[in-house]
Amino acid sequence: MKAAVLDAIGSPLAVREVPDPTIGTGDVIIDVAAARVLPYMKEVLDGRRPYLLKTPIIPGSGGIGRIRAVGPDATRLKPGDWVFVDSTVRARDDAVSPDIILQGLTAGSPEAMPLQSYFHDGSFAERMRAPTENVTRLDLADRADAIRWSGLGTCLVPYGGLLAGALQPGETALVSGATGNFGSAGVAVALAMGAAAVVAPGRNRAALADLARRFGSRVKTVALSGDETTDVAAMKAAAGPVDLVLDLMPPLPNAAPARAAALAVRPNGRVVLMGGIAGDIALPYGWLMRHNVTVRGQWMYPRTAPARLAALVRAGLLDLSAFESAVFALDDIHAALDHAEAHGGPFRGTVVAP
């Protein structure tokens, strides 16, 4: 089969013929139809993001495809089924605290490297192997439908944060980083889950205006000034008490925007940290204690999330057609990487179609 291979960190991807993946018990083989290219994928491949991965590797974080073969323990999946492939792979030998990897991208810890060594290669290939439990059946018509459903992968990340924060219908959510790729998807997902209002702070006024245009009066945009007192007051006033804050800020050296967003939550509210802030958020101990604020981190999402989010799409509550996808052939992987880096804003996607 043909695949894009990273031979060493910092080297260009090489598109070449490689052996087909082999199947084992608990595995499926998928013919890849559409694979998302993350906006920051070039940073992973050249080492700017020091992810835990072994080279050579076929990168690619999940995708959409059709099952070619299933293992002997599969009971419902059949060859020919269209499926979403979830890149979040959990070890099977510890149900309480499983080690986690992102297939084709990174191990979550050094302890997870054996798992990363097996479910190693990702979706920038004509075929890939994945754990049986990591594929979700979809009722798709054709490859064009598969490309549209690629937006599911972007929406799953904020969905995991909103699930972690137990967002309830009728509540108000604040999405910190709302003008970014994952943050804007978080606004859409929160509304699909029944949020009465979503507060969307940011400095990019054009992106804020676009969110308001797309979603109407349930989205309350806040133009940030950089002054914490001013910004916290503005976020609190935008839609009344904020029940849940979801931080999806990118890797910034300054934690001030994430801190200001967290401080906007109401007493007895919840804060979920899911972004890439490099610094310490330093929330006040007394404020947390006296106001009974719950703060938790969340990496990715539970195993049931793809099926549950797909149900929101099928019900018409989440519209994946909002995502504009530029499609590239596998042979054009370098152009796809450049496009993803340059067009990683709200509701924009880059897809490789092997």
C-alpha positions as a printed Julia matrix, in Angstrom:
354×3 Matrix{Float64}:
   0.0     0.0    0.0
   1.0     3.66  -0.33
   1.67    5.73   2.79
   3.34    8.96   3.94
   6.22    7.97   6.21
   8.18   10.1    8.67
  11.62    8.48   8.82
  13.01   10.86  11.46
  11.86   13.96  13.31
  12.62   16.94  11.1
  12.78   14.99   7.85
  10.13   15.49   5.15
   7.37   12.93   4.81
   8.13   10.38   2.11
   5.22    8.92   0.15
   6.16    5.36  -0.77
   5.0     1.75  -0.84
   5.01   -0.01   2.54
   3.71   -3.4    3.71
  -0.01   -3.66   4.42
  -0.92   -3.71   8.13
  -1.6    -7.14   9.58
  -4.64   -7.95  11.67
  -4.76   -9.56  15.11
  -7.45  -10.39  17.62
  -9.05   -7.15  18.76
  -8.04   -5.31  15.58
  -9.71   -4.05  12.42
  -8.17   -3.02   9.11
  -9.65    0.1    7.49
  -9.38    1.43   3.96
  -8.86    5.12   4.68
 -11.11    7.5    2.74
 -10.47   10.76   4.58
  -7.89   11.75   7.2
  -7.8    15.12   8.96
  -4.56   17.09   8.92
  -4.2    18.88  12.24
  -3.31   22.59  11.97
  -0.21   21.96  14.09
   0.89   18.7   12.42
   4.02   20.29  10.94
   5.06   21.29  14.47
   4.87   17.64  15.49
   6.79   16.37  12.49
   9.64   18.88  12.76
   9.97   18.6   16.55
   8.63   21.98  17.6
   6.08   20.02  19.61
   8.19   17.34  21.33
   5.64   14.54  21.18
   6.46   11.01  22.28
   6.65    8.96  19.1
   8.96    6.42  17.53
  10.15    6.82  13.97
   9.76    5.66  11.32
   6.03    6.26  11.63
   3.03    6.84   9.4
   1.41    9.92  10.98
  -2.26   10.81  10.88
  -4.76   11.28  13.69
  -7.86    9.18  13.02
 -10.15    9.41  10.03
 -13.07    8.01   8.09
 -12.96    4.83   6.06
 -14.44    1.44   5.23
 -13.62   -1.77   7.03
 -11.52   -4.17   5.02
 -11.19   -6.9    7.65
 -12.22   -7.58  11.25
 -10.7    -9.8   13.9
 -12.34  -13.03  15.11
 -13.8   -11.33  18.2
 -15.85   -8.69  16.34
 -19.6    -9.26  16.67
 -21.22   -6.4   14.76
 -18.62   -4.78  12.51
 -18.47   -6.17   8.99
 -16.22   -5.61   5.96
 -17.59   -2.74   3.91
 -18.96   -0.8    6.89
 -18.21    2.92   6.91
 -16.6     3.9   10.21
 -15.05    6.76  12.13
 -11.61    5.83  13.45
 -10.83    7.32  16.85
  -7.13    7.98  17.45
  -7.47    7.92  21.26
  -6.26    4.42  22.11
  -6.4     3.12  25.69
  -4.45    0.2   27.08
  -6.58   -2.86  27.84
  -4.7    -4.04  30.93
  -5.83   -1.38  33.44
  -9.49   -0.45  33.45
  -9.09    2.18  36.19
  -6.06    4.16  34.97
  -5.3     3.04  31.42
  -2.27    4.35  29.6
  -3.34    6.39  26.56
  -1.86    7.2   23.16
  -3.01    9.18  20.15
  -2.43    6.75  17.32
  -0.22    8.16  14.61
   0.66   11.14  16.79
   1.97   10.64  20.35
   2.08    8.5   23.46
   0.55   10.13  26.5
   3.42    9.06  28.75
   6.62    6.99  28.62
   4.66    4.11  30.16
   2.38    4.11  27.11
   5.19    3.53  24.62
   4.54   -0.23  24.27
   0.99    0.61  23.22
   2.29    3.25  20.83
   4.72    0.72  19.39
   1.85   -1.6   18.42
  -0.89    0.86  17.38
   1.85    2.92  15.86
   0.9     4.01  12.38
  -1.86    6.48  11.64
  -4.15    7.43   8.8
  -1.89    9.06   6.18
  -2.04    5.78   4.29
  -4.31    3.74   2.08
  -4.96    1.34   4.95
  -4.51    1.34   8.72
  -4.95   -0.96  11.7
  -6.97    0.18  14.71
  -8.41   -1.35  17.89
 -11.89   -2.78  17.34
 -13.3    -0.56  20.09
 -11.94    2.55  18.37
 -14.17    2.41  15.32
 -17.74    3.73  15.23
 -20.1     2.71  12.45
 -21.5     5.52  10.31
 -24.23    5.4    7.67
 -22.42    7.14   4.84
 -23.16    7.23   1.15
 -19.8     7.82  -0.48
 -16.35    9.39  -0.19
 -17.77   12.93  -0.36
 -19.89   12.1    2.68
 -16.77   10.78   4.4
 -14.99   14.09   3.85
 -17.9    15.98   5.4
 -17.84   13.7    8.44
 -14.14   14.45   8.98
 -15.27   17.45  10.99
 -16.39   15.01  13.68
 -12.77   14.63  14.79
 -12.41   18.36  15.44
 -15.69   18.5   17.38
 -14.82   15.51  19.54
 -12.08   17.35  21.44
 -14.29   20.11  22.88
 -17.11   17.58  23.29
 -14.84   15.68  25.66
 -14.34   18.83  27.71
 -18.05   19.62  27.81
 -18.8    16.07  28.92
 -16.13   16.34  31.61
 -17.76   19.53  32.84
 -21.2    17.88  32.78
 -22.79   20.62  30.67
 -26.58   20.47  31.04
 -29.28   21.8   28.68
 -30.19   25.36  29.62
 -26.81   26.15  31.18
 -24.36   28.85  30.09
 -20.94   27.77  28.89
 -17.88   29.94  28.3
 -15.39   28.68  25.72
 -11.95   30.17  26.23
 -10.17   30.13  22.88
 -13.47   30.39  20.99
 -11.87   31.97  17.93
  -9.53   29.01  17.35
  -9.97   25.73  15.5
 -11.05   23.61  18.48
 -12.62   26.51  20.39
 -15.0    27.5   17.6
 -16.03   23.85  17.27
 -16.63   23.93  21.03
 -19.13   26.76  20.58
 -21.04   24.69  18.0
 -20.99   21.56  20.15
 -22.12   23.38  23.32
 -25.1    24.78  21.44
 -25.88   21.32  20.02
 -25.87   19.96  23.58
 -28.53   22.48  24.55
 -26.59   25.34  26.13
 -28.86   28.34  26.61
 -25.95   30.63  25.82
 -22.27   30.36  25.0
 -19.89   33.16  25.95
 -17.17   33.46  23.3
 -14.24   35.67  24.34
 -11.33   36.6   22.1
  -9.25   39.34  20.52
  -9.96   38.53  16.89
 -12.98   40.74  16.26
 -13.6    39.34  12.79
 -13.72   35.79  14.15
 -16.04   36.89  16.96
 -18.36   38.54  14.44
 -18.37   35.35  12.38
 -19.41   33.3   15.42
 -22.27   35.71  16.1
 -23.33   35.54  12.44
 -23.27   31.75  12.37
 -25.11   31.06  15.62
 -27.2    34.11  16.41
 -28.25   35.46  19.77
 -27.3    32.39  21.83
 -23.63   33.27  21.3
 -22.42   36.22  23.38
 -19.09   37.51  22.1
 -16.65   39.4   24.32
 -13.71   41.37  22.9
 -10.87   40.92  25.38
  -8.79   43.93  26.46
  -5.94   42.12  28.21
  -6.81   43.65  31.57
  -7.95   40.86  33.89
 -10.42   42.87  35.98
 -12.06   44.38  32.91
 -12.21   41.09  31.03
 -13.6    39.06  33.93
 -16.35   41.64  34.44
 -17.2    41.64  30.73
 -17.41   37.85  30.55
 -19.6    37.71  33.65
 -21.94   40.33  32.23
 -22.25   38.82  28.75
 -24.92   36.22  29.52
 -25.39   36.16  33.28
 -23.86   33.49  35.55
 -21.44   31.16  33.77
 -22.01   27.53  34.77
 -19.09   25.96  32.92
 -15.79   27.3   31.59
 -13.97   25.21  28.99
 -10.43   26.35  28.25
  -9.1    25.41  24.81
  -6.37   28.01  24.47
  -3.41   27.02  22.26
   0.16   26.67  23.58
   0.72   30.21  24.84
   3.49   31.17  27.27
   1.11   33.47  29.13
  -1.74   31.89  31.09
  -3.56   35.2   31.66
  -6.43   34.57  29.17
  -7.14   31.14  30.66
  -7.0    32.5   34.2
  -9.39   35.35  33.4
 -11.86   32.92  31.81
 -11.74   30.62  34.83
 -12.36   33.53  37.21
 -15.59   34.32  35.34
 -17.3    31.12  36.51
 -20.13   31.39  39.03
 -19.99   30.04  42.61
 -20.45   26.25  42.48
 -19.43   26.34  38.8
 -17.02   24.1   36.92
 -13.79   24.81  35.04
 -12.31   22.31  32.58
  -8.72   22.81  31.4
  -8.11   21.24  28.01
  -5.78   23.6   26.15
  -2.05   23.85  25.72
  -1.11   26.75  28.01
   2.57   26.44  28.92
   2.48   28.5   32.11
   0.82   27.98  35.48
  -2.77   29.22  35.7
  -2.4    30.12  39.42
  -6.02   30.31  40.52
  -6.58   31.85  43.99
  -6.88   29.2   46.71
  -9.36   31.21  48.78
 -11.58   31.95  45.78
 -11.71   28.28  44.8
 -12.52   27.21  48.35
 -15.1    29.82  49.28
 -16.97   29.56  45.97
 -16.91   25.74  45.76
 -15.46   25.88  42.26
 -14.54   22.56  40.65
 -11.43   22.56  38.44
 -10.35   19.54  36.44
  -8.16   18.67  33.52
  -9.33   16.64  30.54
  -7.31   15.02  27.79
  -9.43   14.0   24.82
 -12.77   12.24  25.53
 -14.34    8.97  26.72
 -14.57    5.97  24.42
 -18.33    6.39  24.01
 -17.99   10.0   22.79
 -17.74    9.35  19.0
 -21.01    7.41  18.93
 -22.79    9.95  21.12
 -21.56   12.91  19.08
 -22.44   11.16  15.81
 -25.98   10.85  17.17
 -26.13   14.64  17.6
 -25.09   15.01  13.95
 -27.7    12.53  12.73
 -30.36   14.32  14.78
 -29.54   17.59  13.02
 -28.33   19.28  16.21
 -24.72   19.57  15.03
 -24.12   20.59  11.41
 -20.81   19.29  10.06
 -21.37   21.07   6.74
 -20.23   24.22   8.54
 -16.67   22.92   8.22
 -15.02   23.83   4.94
 -12.58   21.1    3.98
  -9.79   21.43   1.44
  -9.04   17.97   0.06
  -5.61   16.72  -1.04
  -4.4    13.45  -2.5
  -1.87   11.45  -0.49
   0.82   12.3   -3.05
   0.21   15.97  -2.21
   0.79   15.52   1.53
   3.28   18.41   1.73
   0.76   20.82   0.2
  -1.82   19.48   2.67
   0.5    20.15   5.62
   1.17   23.69   4.41
  -2.52   24.34   3.89
  -3.44   23.04   7.34
  -0.84   25.27   8.98
  -2.02   28.36   7.06
  -5.76   27.71   7.34
  -6.28   26.4   10.85
  -8.93   28.88  11.9
 -12.58   28.44  12.8
 -14.54   25.9   10.75
 -11.67   25.24   8.37
 -10.29   21.81   7.76
  -7.69   20.05   5.66
  -8.26   16.48   4.59
  -6.04   13.9    2.9
  -8.02   11.42   0.82
  -5.86    8.32   0.2
